């Protein structure tokens, strides 16, 4: 599917060429768009192709142009635009011979929007003419279905697609991840038998028993980019990675003093899949006790397969993306997933706001729509009423101001006293985006209203120097802040002093990767010491465990941190919400 897209464009140019002079302008416009696309100028490609979107008897490119326009939109994460165009192609040109491609890309968009049944319906319309296409369809199903955490949804899907092995695998994995007391053993057995699945691969509780050692080998698969490093004091290209590693080293020194022996083995992936592939062929990695990383999505799948094959735990200290765990029972996130942060945000607002009407504003990044959907579902369950939910892009972000702060009445001094969205009609706004164009407009709009709307957003906003932090305090903004640390606590002050003694300075950012590396390594080192190599079962049974610098960690059967601290400004200081 993916590989054939470029050939589709070429076919449109060659196979559809006509000699009619009236068609030459269409051909020229189409060729210009193709050239722009190949150069990565997707916005220009969309503009160039527009004249070819109109039906005309002299225009042989209309179907291809529409498809091409949608693809250029996808390249810029304009998923809503692409979706509308694909649906238009299905409606206007149902007999087009490339409908397979349209259905495939619509399925991917629906999956990203968590409209799973619509996505499956689109994929059921794709004719799998060869093994490569069948493999691609199976891959996309496996990638997305594994993220469904509701076994009932997958059970209903299995009833609709009883012969689909990827649905069966996702259902078995979902049930197998649940605590033993919540597992539907009869349904699990039925699925495993129907598809002749390997029970040990799909049931979390079949993981090997804990193995205790005097010294544990922890292998770091990080893009250190050693070839680019120089001895100057300037910030490096990969400074965050270096800070993360240095924090882990300081933690390891502390652990050693408490008879917890960890051998850190650093491998430079160079953010190159070919380099990573060579690293994974080393015998020492096949016998390591824990893999930390990789840190980037393009490297994850390879390590997932390696981890599962050799039964080695792998954990990502910085990611919130639940796709990191995939179908691998040995993969974990140290951070809460995007879904978990959104659900905890809904629970917080339900508990702390009297006005249950809430709004959701989110960006066009895939993670934003995931968070928005998770929040909406949990908010409804928790008693909130979602009265508005909308995706915003760079070009549409200005609409936020018109939605929230369009005045309808003024006082004698021409100050607004009422708005199109009535004062105090909304209790809260959940903003699922790191895009400053979006959240700064929400903040300024709420500020201009002067009512009691509560805003919740991610802690990454705290590193935007263009926002006056006092405004966060004035508006009582709350942050989902799993990496929150009280700066006045003695343990943090001691860590900061040790870091400065070694490096002469301390990172000023809120998202301080040296602190994160220290916290992560302290927790993982103690987990290995207490529970052995396969520590996840012990962590799950233990429940909430305190952190060294943060509030704590709670591993769930879904293998991410279920505990999310929330923070807000009080008297100029960032403090945790009780």
N, C-alpha and C positions, 0 to 999 in steps of 0.2 A: 504493500500500500504506500508506505512513505517513499520508497525508492522510485515509484512510478510517477510521482507528481511532476518532476521535471520533464519526463518524457511526454506527459500529457500536454505540456505547454508547447513542446516541439511539434508534436502531432498536429496540434491546432494550427501551427504556422505552416506546416508542410502539407498535411493531408487535406486541409480545408481551403487551400489557396485557389482562387478563381481568377479568370482573366478579365472578368467584367471590370471596367474602369471605375464603376461606382463603388466597388468593394475595396479599392486600393487605400482609401482613407482609413477604413476599418482595419485593414492589414497593418498600415503604418502605426496606428494608435496601439494596436495589440502588440506589435514588435517593440515599440517604445516601452510599454509596460513590462514586457518580459525582460528587457535590458535593465530597467530600474530594479526589478525583483532580484536579478542575478547579482546586482551591485549592493544588495541589502538596503536599498532605498524604498522601503515598503510603502511609506506614505505617498511618495511620488508615484509609485506603481498603481496605487488605488486611484489617484487622480487621473492618471493617464488612461486607465482602462474604462473609466465611466462612460465615454461615448459609445463603447462597444456593448454596453449593458442593455441598450434599447433594441427591441425587436425591429428588424428591417429586412425586407426580402433580399437586400444586397449585403447583409451582414451575416456571414457564416460563422462568426465567432461568439455569438451571444451566450451559448451554454458554457463554453470554455472561459469566456470573459467573466461570467458570473462566478464560476468555480474559482477562478484565479483571484478575483476580488476578495472572496471569502478567505482564501489562503493568506493573502497579504494582510488582511485584518487579523487573522490568527497570529501571524508573526509579530504583531504589535500588541498582542493580548487583548484585542477588541473582540472578545468572545461573543458578546451579544450581537455585534454587527455581523460577525461570521455566521452565527446561528441563523439570524434572519435571512441572510442570503442563501444559505444551504436549503432552508425550508422553502424559499421562493423557487429555487431550482426544482425541488421535488414537485411543487404545485404546477409550475408553468411548463416544465419539460420532463414529464414522468417517463417518457420512453427513451431518454438520453442514454447512450450506451456506456456512459461512465458513472451511472448511478451508484455502483458499488463504492466508488470513492466518496461520494456525497454521504451515503449512509454511514460509512466508516467514520468520517470526521464529525458528523452529527453525534454519533455514539460517544466519541471522545469528549465532546463539549458537554453532553448530558451527564457523562460520568463525572466530569469536573464540577458540575453543578449538583452532584449527588442525586440526580434524577435517574436512579439505577434501572428502573423498569423501562423507562423510555429509551435509555441507552441499549439495554438488552434487545428491545424491539428493533432498534436500528440495526444492530449487529445480526439479528436473525434474517434481515433482508439482504445481507451481503452474501453473494454467491461465491463460495470458496472453490475456485477452479483449479488450484494447485496446492501443494503441500506448504509452500511459503506463505500463502495467504491464510491457510488454516492455522499455521503456527503464529502468525501475527494476531489473528483474532483471539486465539487462546491466550496470547501474552497480554493483550490489553484487558481482557476479562480478569485474568489472574492479578494484574497490577491494581485494578480498582476494587474488585469484589473483596479482596483481603482486608480492605479498610472498613468494611461494614461491621459494626460491632453488635448489631441487633440480630440475634439468632432467628427471631421470628420473621424478620424481613427476608433473610436467606431461605428460611423454610418455605415461605410463600413463593419465592423465586424458584426453588427446587420443584415445587408442585407445578409451576408453569413450564419449567424446562427440565423435566425429569431425566433427560439423556445427556445433559450438559455436564461434563466432567469438571469444568472449572467452577461451576456453581456448587457441585458436590464437594470439591476440595475446600472452597471458602466456608461452606456450612460446617464441615467437619472441623476445620481449623477454629472457627468461631466457638463452637461448642467445647472443643478441647481446651481452649484458653480459659474457660470459666472455672471458678472454684468447683471442686468435686461435688459439693452439695447442690450446686446450681446446674449441673450437667444433666441433659436429657440422654441417659445412657441408651435407651431404646432407639431414639432417633439417630444418635451417633453411630450405633452398630449398623443401622439400616443403610446409612450413607456410605460407611466404610465398606460394607459388603457389596453394595450396588456397584461401586466403582473399583473394588478390589484395591483399596488404599492401604498403604503401610501405616498401621495404627501409631507406631512410635513417632512418625513424622508429623502427625496431626494432633496428638494429644500432649498438651503441655506437661502434664504430670508424669509423662514417661521419660522425662529428662534424666540423665545419669545421676546417680547419688553423689553427694558432696565428696570431694577429694581434698584432703588437707596436706599441706606441704610446709617445710621449713622456710622456703623462699619461693615466691611466686613470680613467674615471668610475665610481664605486662608489655605487649608490643604496641607501639604507637605508629599508626599509618597516617602521617601528617604530611602536608605539602610544605616541607621546610624550605624548599628552593635554595639549597645550600650554594648552588653555583652563582646565585645573585647576591649573596651576602658579602658585605665589606666591613672593615673594622671601624668605620666612622660612627659617631654618636647619633647620626640622623635616623629617623624612623625608616624601617625597612619595608619593602613591598609587602611582606607577609608578617608585619609586626604583631598582629593579633595571635598568630600561630606561635610565634616565639614567646609572647607573654603567657599564653596558655601552658606551654611546655615549662617555662621557668616556674610558674606557680605550682605545677605538678612536682618539679624537682625539690622545691622548698618543702612541700608536703611530705615527700618521700624521706627527706632528712628527719622530719619530725616523727614520722612513723617508725623509723629505724631506732630512735631513742626509746620507743615503747615496745621494742622487740617485735615489730611488724616488718618483715623483710620483703621488700618488693624490688625486683630488678627491672628497671625501665629500659626497654630496647627501642630505640628511635629509628624509624625507617622513613626515608624521604620519597614520597610518592611522586613528587614533582608535578602533581596534579595532571598526571599523564597515565591513561589507562594501560598503555604498553609497558611502562615502568612498573606499574602496580602488578601486572600479570607476571612479570619476571620475579618480583619480590615474593609473590605467593607460591612460587615453586621452591622456595628455600625450606629446607628440612626444619630449621629452628622455628619457623612460623607455624609449621604443621604441628608442632609440639608445644606451642606457647599456651599459657593458662588463660589469657584474656587479650582480646584485640580492642584497642581504643581507636575509633574511626571506622572507615574514612570519613572525612568531614564534608565531602561534596557529593551531590546526588549521582553524578555520572560515574562515580567509582563504586557506588554502594552495591549494585547487583552482583558484581564479581566477588566481592568480599562476603556477601550473604551466602552465595553458593559454597564458597570455601569454608565458611564458618559452619554451615549445616553439615557438609561432608565430613569434616574432621571433629565435629561436636565441640566447637570452641565458642565460648561466649564472646559477643561483640557489643560494644556500647558506644554511643555518640554523646559526648559531654555538652555539645552546644546546640544541636538541632532540635526543632520542635515538630519535624515532619514525620508523621506516623508511617510513611512509606519506607523509612529506614528499616523498620522491623520486618516489613514484608511478610512472607510466609515462613520465616525462620524463627523457630522457638528459642534460639540462642541469642537473638538480637534484642537490645533494650535501648531506651532513651533515658538519659539522666534528667533531661528537662521534661516538663509537661508537654504533651502534644498540642497542636493548634486546637484540636477538638476539645481536649480537656480544659484548656484555658478559657475557651468560649463558654463551656458548660458551667465552670466555676463562676464566671462573670455573671451569668444569668442567675445563678443561685444567690450570689452576693446582692444583686439588685433586688431580687425578690424579697430578701430578708431585710434590706435597709431602706426601701422606698415605700412610702404610703400610696403614692400615685402609681398604679401598675401599668399605665400606658407607656410603652417604650418604642424607640425608633432604632433602626439598624442602618448604619452607613458603612459601606465597604468598598474597597478598591477593586481593580481588575486583575490583580495577581491571583493565581489559583488558590493560594493559602487563605486569601481574604474571603473568597466565596465559601471555602470549607468552614472557616470560623463563623461566618454569618449564618450558614445553615445549621451548624451545631448549636449556636446561641439561640436561634429561633425555636428549634425543637425543644431545648431544655427550658427556655423561657416560658413557653406555653405550658409545659408540664408543671413548672413551678408557680404558676398563677399570674404571670405577666401577660399583657396583651400587646402583641406586636402590631402597631397601627401603621407602621411605615418601614419598608425595607427596600433599599435601592443601591445599585452599583454605580460608582462614579469613576470616570477616567480623567486624565489630565484636561481633556477638552471640555468636560462637563462639570468639573468640580465647582465652577462658579454657581451652579444651580443650588448648591447647599445654602448659600446666603439667601437666595430668593425663597427657599423653602422655609428656613428658620426665622429670618429676620426682615421679611417684607412688612413694613408698617402699614397700618390701616387707619390709625388715629394718632393725633398729636396734641400736646398741651399748648399753652399760650406761648411758651418759649420755643415752639416747633420741635420739641423732643418727642420721640415716639412713645405712646402709652399703651398701644395695643397693636397686635400683629396678625397677619393672615393665619398663622398658627397661634391660636389663642394662648395668652399667658397662663402658665400653670396647667395647661391641658396635657402636658407630657411630663412624666416623672423621670425618665432617663433616656440616654442615648448610648448605644454600644457602637464603638467605632472599630471596625476590623480592618485596619490599614496602618502601614508605616509611612504612607505617602504624606509628606508634609502639606501638599496642596489640598489634601482632603481634611486632615485633622485640624490644621490651623484655621480653616474656614468654619469648622464646627465650633471651635473654641471662641473665635471672634464673634460668631453669630449668637452663641449663648450668652457671651459677655454683654452684647448690645441689648439683649432681651431683659436681663436683670431679674429673671425669675429663678425658680429652684430646681432646674433640670440638673441631674447628676450625669456626668460623663465618665465612661470607663474605656480605657484604651491600654495598649501594651507599654511596657516599661521602656522600650526603645525610644519613645518620644523624649525621654529625659536627656538624650544626647544631642538634641537639636538646639544649637546655640541661638537661633533666631527667635525662640520663644522665651519670653520673660517668665522665669519660674514662679514669680509672685502671682502671675495670672492663674497658674494651676491651683495655688492655694486659695485665691479669691473665689474661684468657681468650684472648689471642692472636687477637683478631678481625682479619680481613683485609677491606679495603674495595676494591671495584672503583672506582678513582679516576683516571679519565682527566684530571681537572683538578688533579691533585696538583702542588704546587710546594714545593720545599725552601725554607723561609723564611730559611735562613741564606745562600743563594746571593747573590752580589753583584748580579746583574741584577735580582733581585726587590727587594732593598733600595733600589737606585737608582730603580726604578719607584715603590715606595712613597713614597720621599722626594719625588719629583716630584708625586705625587698630593696629598700633604699640603701642599706649598707652594701648590698651587692652591686646595684645598678646606678646608684646616685640620684635616682628620681623614681616617681611612682605614677603609673597611668592615671590621667585625670578623668577619663570617661566614666560614666555611670556603668556601662557594660564593660567592666574591667575584666579582661580575659585572664590576667594573672591571678586575680582573686578567684575567678571561676575554676581555673586549673587547680588551685590549692584546695578549694572546697571539694571538687570532684575527686581528687586523689586521696584526700583524707577519708572520704566516705567509702570509696571503692577499696582502699587498702584495709580498712577495718572490716568491711564486708567479707573480703577474702580470708582475713584472719579468723573471723568468727564463724563463717558458714562454709568455707572451702571454695574450691574452683567453681562449682555450680551453686552460686550463692542466691540465685533468684527465688528459689522455693523458700529459703529461710527469710529473705526480705519480705516476700509476700505474706507469709504467716505472721511476721513481726508487726506489720502495720506501720504506723507513723514512727519514723526514727529521726531524732534530732540531728541537725547539721552542725558543722563546726562554726561557720560564719552565717549561714542562712537558717531559716526557720526549720527546715527539715525535708525529709524525703519519704515518699510512700509508693512503693512499687505496686502496680496493679497487675491483674492477669493480662491486661492489654499491653503490659511491659513499657509503660511510661510513668513518669512521676505524677501521681494524682493530687499532690499537695500544691496549691497555688497561693502564695502570699499576695495580699493586696496592700498597696501603700498609698499614702497621700501626704501633702505638706501641712504641717502644723507649726505655727510660730517660726516659719522659715526652715524647718527641719523635716526631712522625709522620714516618716514613721510608718510602722505597720498598722493596718486596720485590725482591730481586735476581733 
